[in-house]
């Protein structure tokens, strides 16, 4: 079985053994709380599973929970989340119609001991792949018409390792291997907007992409 407990033996990173064989989102959320499919559970407070309308036509996928999301157990409640909520409102998207989740369900960080802060660290491709079964289960259970991927990690999780936000954003396209016509549209991650020098321009781009998503439904 995949696991992280046996130090000294090679670890398989894979959430699959932790997925319930049946049940809806509540059963999956409960099972995900016990996931040990990769080492990220060791330092995080808990699993941050997706939230929102279980029948949403539009699903948003971010990278991983941040510091605040880790403490509250809810995706996109920190600074990036606040920016995202503003952008969604400007794009005319009502949040009660959304399902929001992350490609990776645990917060990965390093510690800044001087300032007693936890600093976000991007999940590795191996950790992202290990967590993918949860994302695929959410996709199957919610069955959205359109998925908006926010940034590179989410884009690679659903569109493969050659995905690049710069070249692949803003256009709805078929989700690879989806038999039900699900489409996916990529845009920048709200944290990238917060970090950008040309913040206004990047924010406008995010809103424009979200408008395209709303129009595509
Ligand atoms: N960034 C993400 O990608 N997801 C969150 O939930 C918060 C910040």
Boltz pocket constraint, residues with backbone or C-beta under 6 A from the ligand:
constraints:
  - pocket:
      binder: B
      contacts: [[A, 62], [A, 63], [A, 64], [A, 65], [A, 66], [A, 69], [A, 74], [A, 75], [A, 76], [A, 77], [A, 78], [A, 80], [A, 81], [A, 101], [A, 102], [A, 150], [A, 191]]
      max_distance: 6.0
